[in-house]
């Protein structure tokens, strides 16, 4: 299997068809496809230009939209959240009301006394030797973002979902501990409390993937002894200090330079930002959709993401943002060698550009790499069927690896 993964990467086109690319040629071919896609999608550039135009066209929208744009870089999707004034209508393509799946609630208390909220979904009793899968969500989201994966994998494994510190139902963290390294420590404590023994698989989206890499940096022995699978979805091992939100040229560089100061300013005037949100809901909806998805999705899914973002206070966004520029965990990928690994990236991701996923895959040549066309940062919600199939495949490989770990050594002396 390792030899096959060393040679094979995968690309998923807009129709959901999966094609195999030889690893030796995959990077150049994907780069060519990406270059052609950029040349053929003026709508993206036009959208960015239109957004910049909106920022400067009316003073009434300027403050709110500037906050949205800056926090979009910080939050990993567009901070400005669309406030839904009416009940969401169910979308026939969605698995019931989004974000409503619940498991057995529990609390994990960290070394600094913070309470992390978690839920555990137990496996079907008929599943032999089930794995434990721990899901780590991204920045300004919460554990509900795994709605589709939770539904698809129900019963197949013991699944642990938790809210990162200062997110969702977890306790509010001191700002000094709002950083990726601390999130890695938190993940370690979640494992100690809720998965103290047996093989585990770690699945991280965006900042959640960074949390996994932080744990790998701090405790590589866990990956050598217990972790049998890792999935890094729309994540990064470093270099986030150059992300420009997909805004081209000098304007993009300006946005990048101004974002830290803008986020800090918003945290000092949260009431003003909240009033701006209410005044700019149409722009907010546009930005949430623009920065979350790369293809047409139902309104229910856009609002689902927007509502998760709305639950994250602007002060929390400001607490975490500065640390991303210092995030550098490429060296931690060494701990993943020998671990079944899945890396997925979306070609239309404006928050964690696909180049970050490609770089991880190149530095971890045994990883399976899947690149989705017409997919934005939230492809776990945008294209859940593809993500679910890839995760199911990973769990199968991880289960096989776990089985080989528990087999007694073969006595070749006789």
KOLVEX-358365 format. One line per 10 residues: their letters; for each residue x, y, z of C-alpha. Coordinates in Angstrom, 1 decimal, decimal comma. Example, Ala and Ser with C-alpha at 12.3 -4.5 7.8 and 13.67 -1.06 7.14 Angstrom:
AS) 12,3 -4,5 7,8 | 13,7 -1,1 7,1
END
This chain:
XXXXXXXXXX) 0,0 0,0 0,0 | 2,8 2,4 0,9 | 4,4 1,9 -2,5 | 1,1 2,5 -4,3 | 0,4 5,7 -2,3 | 3,9 6,9 -3,1 | 3,1 6,8 -6,8 | -0,5 7,9 -6,8 | -2,4 11,1 -6,2 | -6,0 11,9 -7,1
XXXXXXXXXX) -7,8 14,7 -8,6 | -11,6 15,2 -8,5 | -13,3 17,1 -11,2 | -16,5 19,1 -11,0 | -18,6 16,0 -11,9 | -17,1 14,1 -8,9 | -15,2 11,7 -11,1 | -12,0 10,5 -9,6 | -8,9 10,1 -11,8 | -5,5 8,8 -10,8
XXXXXXXXXX) -2,4 10,7 -11,5 | 1,1 9,3 -11,3 | 2,9 11,1 -8,5 | 5,9 11,9 -10,7 | 3,6 13,8 -13,1 | 0,8 14,9 -10,7 | 2,3 18,2 -9,6 | 3,1 19,5 -13,1 | -0,3 18,4 -14,4 | -2,2 19,9 -11,5
XXXXXXXXXX) -0,3 23,1 -11,8 | -1,2 23,3 -15,5 | -4,8 22,7 -14,7 | -4,7 25,3 -12,0 | -3,1 27,8 -14,3 | -5,7 27,2 -17,0 | -8,5 27,5 -14,4 | -7,2 30,9 -13,2 | -7,1 32,1 -16,8 | -10,6 30,8 -17,5
XXXXXXXXXX) -12,3 32,2 -14,4 | -12,5 35,9 -14,7 | -15,6 35,8 -12,6 | -13,4 35,2 -9,5 | -11,3 38,2 -10,2 | -14,4 40,2 -11,0 | -15,9 39,1 -7,7 | -12,9 40,3 -5,8 | -12,8 43,6 -7,7 | -16,5 44,0 -6,9
XXXXXXXXXX) -15,9 43,3 -3,3 | -13,2 46,0 -3,2 | -15,5 48,3 -4,9 | -18,1 47,7 -2,3 | -15,6 48,4 0,4 | -15,0 51,9 -0,9 | -18,3 52,9 -2,4 | -20,4 53,7 0,6 | -19,3 54,8 4,1 | -22,3 53,0 5,6
XXXXXXXXXX) -21,0 49,7 4,4 | -17,3 50,5 4,6 | -16,8 49,7 8,3 | -18,8 46,5 8,2 | -17,3 45,3 5,0 | -13,8 46,1 6,0 | -14,4 44,1 9,1 | -15,8 41,3 7,1 | -12,9 41,2 4,7 | -10,2 41,4 7,3
XXXXXXXXXX) -11,9 38,8 9,5 | -12,3 36,6 6,5 | -8,6 36,3 6,4 | -8,5 35,7 10,2 | -11,5 33,4 10,5 | -10,6 31,2 7,6 | -13,8 31,8 5,8 | -15,2 35,4 6,1 | -15,8 36,6 9,6 | -18,8 38,7 8,8
XXXXXXXXXX) -21,6 36,3 9,5 | -25,0 36,4 7,9 | -27,6 36,7 10,6 | -30,6 34,6 9,6 | -33,8 36,2 10,8 | -36,0 33,3 9,9 | -35,8 29,6 10,5 | -33,8 27,6 7,9 | -35,8 25,7 5,5 | -34,7 22,1 4,9
XXXXXXXXXX) -32,9 21,4 1,7 | -34,0 18,1 0,1 | -30,3 17,4 -0,7 | -29,3 17,9 2,9 | -29,5 15,3 5,6 | -32,2 17,0 7,6 | -31,6 20,3 9,5 | -27,9 20,9 9,4 | -25,9 20,8 12,6 | -28,6 18,9 14,6
XXXXXXXXXX) -26,8 15,6 15,1 | -25,9 15,1 18,8 | -23,9 12,5 20,7 | -23,2 11,8 24,4 | -22,0 15,1 25,8 | -18,9 15,3 28,0 | -16,4 17,8 29,3 | -12,6 17,6 29,1 | -10,8 19,8 31,6 | -7,4 21,0 30,3
XXXXXXXXXX) -4,3 21,6 32,4 | -5,0 25,4 32,5 | -8,5 24,7 33,9 | -10,5 25,3 30,7 | -13,5 23,1 29,9 | -13,6 21,7 26,4 | -17,1 20,6 25,3 | -17,1 17,2 23,5 | -19,6 14,6 22,2 | -19,0 11,0 21,6
XXXXXXXXXX) -20,8 8,8 19,1 | -20,4 5,1 19,9 | -19,9 2,5 17,2 | -22,3 -0,2 16,2 | -21,7 -3,1 18,6 | -21,3 -5,4 15,6 | -18,2 -3,6 14,4 | -15,2 -5,6 15,4 | -12,3 -3,7 17,0 | -13,6 -0,2 16,1
XXXXXXXXXX) -11,2 2,7 15,7 | -11,6 5,9 17,6 | -11,7 8,9 15,2 | -11,2 12,4 16,7 | -12,5 15,3 14,6 | -10,8 18,8 15,0 | -12,8 21,7 13,5 | -11,4 24,9 12,0 | -11,2 28,5 13,0 | -14,4 30,3 14,0
XXXXXXXXXX) -16,5 27,1 13,4 | -17,6 24,4 15,9 | -18,1 20,6 16,0 | -21,3 20,9 14,0 | -19,3 21,5 10,9 | -18,8 17,7 10,6 | -22,5 17,2 10,1 | -22,2 15,2 6,8 | -19,2 13,2 7,9 | -20,9 12,4 11,2
XXXXXXXXXX) -24,0 11,1 9,3 | -22,0 9,1 6,8 | -19,7 7,3 9,2 | -22,2 6,8 12,0 | -21,7 3,4 13,6 | -18,5 2,5 11,7 | -16,2 3,9 14,4 | -16,1 5,5 17,8 | -16,2 9,2 16,9 | -15,1 12,0 19,1
XXXXXXXXXX) -16,1 15,6 18,3 | -15,0 18,6 20,4 | -15,1 22,3 20,3 | -11,7 24,0 20,2 | -11,1 26,4 23,1 | -13,1 29,7 22,9 | -15,3 28,1 20,2 | -18,7 26,5 20,3 | -19,7 25,3 23,8 | -16,1 25,2 25,1
XXXXXXXXXX) -14,9 27,7 27,7 | -13,4 31,1 26,9 | -9,6 31,0 26,9 | -7,2 33,6 28,0 | -5,9 35,3 24,9 | -2,3 34,3 25,8 | -3,3 30,7 25,2 | -5,1 31,2 21,9 | -2,5 29,7 19,6 | -1,9 26,6 17,5
XXXXXXXXXX) 0,6 25,1 19,9 | -2,0 25,3 22,7 | -4,5 23,6 20,4 | -2,1 20,8 20,0 | -1,9 20,4 23,7 | -5,7 20,5 24,0 | -5,9 17,7 21,4 | -3,5 15,6 23,5 | -5,7 16,1 26,5 | -8,8 15,1 24,6
XXXXXXXXXX) -7,0 11,9 23,6 | -6,0 11,2 27,2 | -9,5 11,8 28,5 | -11,7 10,3 25,7 | -9,4 7,9 23,9 | -6,8 6,8 26,4 | -6,0 3,5 24,7 | -6,3 1,8 21,3 | -5,6 3,0 17,8 | -6,9 6,4 16,8
XXXXXXXXXX) -7,4 8,4 13,6 | -7,1 12,2 13,7 | -9,1 14,3 11,2 | -8,5 18,0 11,1 | -10,0 20,8 8,9 | -8,1 24,0 8,5 | -7,0 25,1 12,0 | -8,0 21,6 13,1 | -5,3 20,2 10,8 | -2,8 22,6 12,3
XXXXXXXXXX) -3,8 21,3 15,7 | -2,9 17,8 14,6 | 0,5 18,9 13,3 | 1,1 20,8 16,6 | 0,4 17,6 18,5 | 2,8 15,7 16,1 | 5,4 18,2 16,9 | 5,0 18,0 20,6 | 4,4 14,2 20,9 | 5,7 12,3 17,9
XXXXXXXXXX) 5,7 9,1 20,0 | 1,9 9,1 20,0 | 2,0 8,9 16,2 | 4,5 6,1 16,3 | 2,6 4,1 18,9 | -1,2 4,9 18,5 | -2,1 7,1 15,6 | -2,9 4,9 12,6 | -4,5 7,5 10,4 | -4,5 11,3 9,8
XXXXXXXXXX) -6,6 13,4 7,5 | -5,6 17,0 6,8 | -8,4 18,9 5,0 | -7,8 22,4 3,6 | -5,1 22,8 6,1 | -1,5 24,2 6,2 | 1,8 23,4 7,7 | 3,1 27,0 7,4 | 3,3 30,0 5,1 | 0,0 31,6 6,0
XXXXXXXXXX) 1,6 35,0 6,3 | 1,3 35,3 2,5 | -2,4 34,6 2,1 | -4,2 37,5 0,3 | -7,8 36,2 0,3 | -7,7 35,7 -3,4 | -7,5 39,5 -4,1 | -5,0 39,9 -6,9 | -2,0 42,1 -7,2 | -1,2 45,2 -5,1
XXXXXXXXXX) -4,7 45,3 -3,5 | -4,2 41,7 -2,2 | -0,9 42,6 -0,7 | -2,5 45,7 0,9 | -5,2 43,5 2,4 | -2,6 41,1 3,7 | -0,7 44,0 5,4 | -3,7 45,7 6,9 | -5,5 42,5 8,2 | -3,7 42,2 11,6
XXXXXXXXXX) -4,4 45,9 12,5 | -8,0 45,6 11,3 | -8,7 42,5 13,3 | -7,2 44,1 16,4 | -9,3 47,2 15,9 | -12,5 45,2 15,5 | -11,8 43,4 18,8 | -11,7 46,8 20,6 | -15,1 47,8 19,2 | -17,2 44,6 19,1
XXXXXXXXXX) -20,5 46,5 19,5 | -19,8 48,6 16,4 | -18,9 45,5 14,4 | -22,1 43,8 15,5 | -24,2 46,7 14,4 | -22,3 46,7 11,1 | -23,2 43,1 10,6 | -26,9 43,8 10,9 | -26,6 46,7 8,5 | -24,7 44,7 5,8
XXXXXXXXXX) -26,4 41,3 5,7 | -26,5 41,1 1,9 | -22,8 41,8 1,6 | -22,2 39,4 4,5 | -24,1 36,6 2,7 | -22,1 37,3 -0,5 | -18,8 37,2 1,3 | -19,6 34,0 3,3 | -20,6 32,2 0,1 | -17,6 33,7 -1,8
XXXXXXXXXX) -15,0 32,6 0,7 | -16,5 29,3 1,8 | -17,5 27,6 -1,5 | -16,2 27,3 -5,0 | -19,4 26,0 -6,7 | -23,1 26,5 -6,4 | -24,5 25,2 -3,1 | -27,9 25,4 -1,4 | -28,7 28,5 0,6 | -29,1 26,3 3,6
XXXXXXXXXX) -25,5 25,3 3,5 | -24,3 28,9 3,1 | -26,5 29,9 6,1 | -25,2 26,9 8,1 | -21,6 28,1 7,7 | -22,7 31,7 8,4 | -24,4 30,8 11,6 | -21,4 28,8 12,9 | -19,3 31,9 12,2 | -21,9 34,1 14,0
XXXXXXXXXX) -21,4 32,1 17,2 | -17,7 33,1 17,4 | -17,1 36,4 19,1 | -15,0 38,9 17,2 | -12,7 39,0 20,2 | -11,9 35,3 19,8 | -11,1 35,8 16,1 | -8,7 38,6 17,2 | -7,1 36,4 19,9 | -6,2 33,6 17,5
XXXXXXXXXX) -5,3 35,5 14,3 | -1,8 36,8 15,1 | -0,5 33,2 15,8 | -1,2 32,0 12,3 | 1,6 34,0 10,7 | 4,0 32,2 12,9 | 2,6 28,7 12,3 | 5,4 26,5 10,9 | 5,0 22,8 11,4 | 6,6 21,3 8,2
XXXXXXXXXX) 9,1 19,5 10,3 | 6,3 17,8 12,2 | 5,3 15,9 9,1 | 8,1 13,5 9,9 | 6,0 12,1 12,7 | 3,4 11,2 10,1 | 5,7 8,9 8,1 | 4,4 5,4 8,5 | 0,9 6,7 9,3 | -1,9 6,3 6,8
XXXXXXXXXX) -2,5 9,9 5,7 | -5,0 11,7 3,6 | -4,5 15,2 2,3 | -7,3 17,1 0,6 | -7,3 20,6 -1,0 | -9,8 22,7 -2,9 | -8,6 24,5 -6,0 | -10,9 27,5 -5,3 | -9,9 27,8 -1,7 | -9,2 31,5 -1,1
XXXXXXXXXX) -8,4 31,1 2,6 | -6,0 28,2 2,7 | -4,9 28,1 -1,0 | -4,5 24,7 -2,5 | -0,8 25,2 -2,7 | -0,6 24,5 1,0 | -2,2 21,1 0,6 | 0,1 20,3 -2,3 | 3,1 21,3 -0,3 | 2,1 19,0 2,5
XXXXXXXXXX) 1,6 16,1 0,1 | 5,0 16,7 -1,5 | 6,7 16,7 1,8 | 4,9 13,5 2,9 | 5,1 11,4 -0,3 | 3,3 8,4 1,2 | 0,2 10,5 1,7 | -2,8 10,1 -0,5 | -3,5 13,5 -2,0 | -7,0 14,4 -3,4
XXXXXXXXXX) -7,5 17,8 -5,0 | -11,1 18,9 -5,7 | -11,9 21,3 -8,5 | -14,6 23,9 -8,0 | -14,2 23,6 -4,3 | -13,7 26,2 -1,7 | -12,4 26,2 1,9 | -15,6 24,4 3,2 | -15,5 21,4 0,8 | -16,4 19,1 3,7
XXXXXXXXXX) -19,9 20,8 3,4 | -19,7 21,7 -0,3 | -18,8 18,2 -1,6 | -19,5 15,9 1,4 | -19,9 12,7 -0,7 | -16,4 12,9 -2,0 | -15,0 13,8 1,4 | -16,9 11,0 3,1 | -15,7 8,4 0,6 | -12,1 9,5 1,0
XXXXXXXXXX) -12,5 9,3 4,8 | -14,1 5,9 4,7 | -11,2 4,7 2,5 | -8,7 6,2 5,0 | -10,5 4,4 7,9 | -10,2 1,1 6,0 | -6,5 1,5 5,5 | -6,1 2,6 9,1 | -8,0 -0,4 10,4 | -5,7 -2,7 8,4
XXXXXXXXXX) -2,7 -0,9 9,9 | -4,1 -1,2 13,4 | -4,7 -4,9 12,8 | -1,1 -5,4 11,8 | 0,1 -3,6 14,9 | -1,8 -6,0 17,2 | -0,7 -9,1 15,4 | 2,0 -11,1 17,4 | 5,4 -11,3 15,7 | 5,9 -14,2 13,4
XXXX) 8,4 -16,8 14,9 | 10,7 -17,6 12,0 | 13,1 -19,6 14,1 | 11,2 -22,8 13,8
END
